[in-house]
Amino acid sequence: METEHVVAAVRAWVRDFVIAEGLCPFARTPFQADRIRFAVTGAADEAALLDRLTAELTLLESSPEVETTLLIHPRVLGDFEDYNQFLDDAEYLLVRSGLDGVFQIASFHPQYRFAGTDPGDAENYSNRTPFPLLHLLRESSVTAAIDGYPRIEDVPGRNVAHLEALGAAELERRLRALANG
């Protein structure tokens, strides 16, 4: 899979889905300022992905001009259950490296499923992406964004209602179109 295609698909997802549909009120500013790093790894197993995650955290720590990183890993953890289990290892890596509280990892996957939902529920599309990825965020940026946003607690419910209005079939069509470019 070509790196350029993967980056283009995820960049389009951020622009045409996350921002355009208003799912994340904080994404527009870093996207427009070109402060999101789109990093694609060829890692084919979990150990290699953890190595790349370590490298990306190090890079992010030493690069204040980069607001956030989307570490895209199209060759590993294609199965959501495996991906979900891997998140424990990723969180442990943050703790072990002393970066817990400095960075946080948000999870996105083509088959994302919130606990207690059916696989076809529209609300799952708030975290569905063209390719599996780990979103590395600066904790200080998250705190500042939340502190400056009125009624942040309303965002998840608003997103669910909006996604349900669009419908799972339409959301799946859009996601497939992004993945296929």
N, C-alpha and C positions, 0 to 999 in steps of 0.2 A: 504494500500500500504506500503510495507516494506521500511524503511528508507534507508537500504543498497542498494536496487534496484534503488531508486531515485537518491542517490548520485552517484552510478556507472554510471547511464545513463547520468547525467549532466557532470560528470568528463570525460566520453567518448566523449560527445559533445564538450567540451572544447578542448580536445586532438585531436580527429579525425576529427573535423569539423572546429572549430574556428582557431586552430593553423595549422592543416594540410593543410587547404585551404587558409591560409594566410589572413583571414578576419580581424584579429586584430594584428597589428604588435607588440603589447605590451604584449600579453598574455603568450608567451612562457617562459619568464624569471621567473615570479612569479609562474607559473605552475610547472616548473622544480625544483624550489627552495622550493616547497610545502608551498607557502605563500598565497594560496587561501583557504579561509574557505568555505566549502560546508555545509551550515546549512539548515536543513529541519525542517519545522514547521508543526505541525498538526492542525494549526489554521483552523477553519471551518467557520469563518466569518471575516468581514473586521476589526472590533474592535480588535479581537484577533490578527490579522495580524499586525495592527498598534502597539499593545503592543510588539509583537515579533520584529518588526522593530526597535522600541525604544531600546529594549534590545540589539539587534545586533549592533546598532550604538554606544551604550555605551561600549560594548565589543571591538569593533573596535577602538574606541577612546583610550581605555586603553591598547591596545595590538599592539604595534608598529611592532611586528614580523609578524603580519598578514597584508598583503598588501591590500587585497580586500576580500569581502564576497559576495557569491552568496546565497541569502536567497530564498530558494526554497519552494513554497507553493502549493503543489499538490491538496489540499482539498478546496481551496477557489480561487475565481476569474478565474474559468475555461473559462468563456465567455470573449472574448477580449474586448468588449465594456465596460463591468463592470470593467475589469482590467484597461483599459485606463482611465476611470473616477476616479478610485482609486489613480492613480498617482498624481492627484491634492492634495489628502489628504496626501500622502507620502511626497510630496514637502513641504506642509504646516507644517508637523511635523518637517522637517529639519529647517525651519525658526523659528518655535515656540521654538525649543530646542536650538537655537543659533548655530546650526551646518551647516547652509547654508554657503557655502564658505569653509567649512572644508571637507565636504563630498558631493558627488553627487550621484544620483540614475539613473542608466541606466535601460531601460525596455526591457524585453525579455518574449516572450509568444509563445505557440505552434500555435496560430492563428494570430500572429503579422501581422499588415498591416499598411504600411506607407500611410499617407494621399495622395490621388490622384492616388493610385494604385488599381489594381484589386486584389481580394483575391488570385488568382492563379499566380500572377506575381512572378518570380524567385527572384527578389530583396528583397522581404519580408523575405526570408529565412536567411538573414544576422542577423535578430533578432528573429528568430523562434528557440525554444528550446523544448526538450522533455516534460518539465513541466513549468508552470508559475514561474517566478522568478524575483527578484529585485537584481540588481547588485550594491553593495555599493562600491564606489570608493573614495579613498583619493584625494581630489582636488589637493594637492601639487604633488602627484604622476602623476596625469593626466597632469598637467602643465609641469612637468619635462620631461615626455615622449614625449609630443607634441613638446616642445622646442628642443629636441634632435633628432627629426625625420625629415629628409628632405622631403619637399613637402607633408605634411600631408593632404593637401587639395585634393590630388589625390586618397586617399584611398577609399572614397565612390564610385567614378566612376569606379575605378578598380574592387571593389567588385561587383558592379552591372554587369559589363561586364563578370566577371568570373562566377557569379551565373547564368546569362542568358545562358552562354555557356554550363554549366552543365545541365540546364533545370529543370523546376519546377517538373516534374515527378520524375526525379532522386533525387532531393533534398527532396521531400516528402518521397520517399522510404527510404532514409538515416535517416531522422528524425524519421520515424516510427520504423525503426530497432533499433535506439538508445533508444527510449522510451520503446520498448518491451524487450530490453536486449537480 
